[in-house]
Amino acid sequence: MPIVPPTHSVERSLRRAGAKIVVGLDEVGRGAWAGPVTVGAAVTGLRRAPEGLTDSKLLTELRRRALAPVLADWVTAYALGHASPQECDELGMTAALRLAAVRALEALPVEPDAVILDGKHDYLGGPWRVRTVIKGDQSCICVSAASVLAKVHRDGLMAELGEQHPAYGFADNAGYPSPVHRAALEEFGPTDQHRLSWAYLDALPKWRHLKRVRPGLDTAEGSADEQLTLGF
């Protein structure tokens, strides 16, 4: 099926309700075993989007990498925020996402009046005025832009980390489950870039003792049930 390009529909509705500056947010790295969770924030105004813009997951790596610098020049403003693997372990995924999102929003050179957040769950909350949009990364131009910028940046970061930890294949899997990643974990155990509260450690008897159990275990994305479906 052809990809339906994103629009400014939601942003226009927020503007009609009084919001002058609207920012789109999207995350990448939520389900990874290693690396940070990253949130991209993009302000695009109502200009026509560059051709081919859509959710980063629907684009090839080559297309994403070609589109990212175009978007960086085209957007009104953008910023990225990260929460480290250690922060993901200590806070849980919902709070880590909020931390990364707040860092991205605070790094913007403009202060938004409203936020369009991809998905159905508002992990950001006040003081921001938030509109959640399911598949917003496909339907909203500013969220699509944030999606591509965040994905390309995090993939590049994971490739750099892969040079320090070549056995894990971070340049190819970006810290997500893969046969190479699993084999390296079984042989060498987790690195300082791995999330130690994640359920992949339950399937590694040799390294299970390293697992961190956090009080009030987060049941949002990144939970044990989700992680056990990711390759083990």
Beta strands, then each sheet from edge to edge (+ up, - down):
strand 1: 22-28
strand 2: 37-43
strand 3: 77-83
strand 4: 114-118
strand 5: 130-133
sheet 1: 3+ 2- 1+ 4+ 5+
end
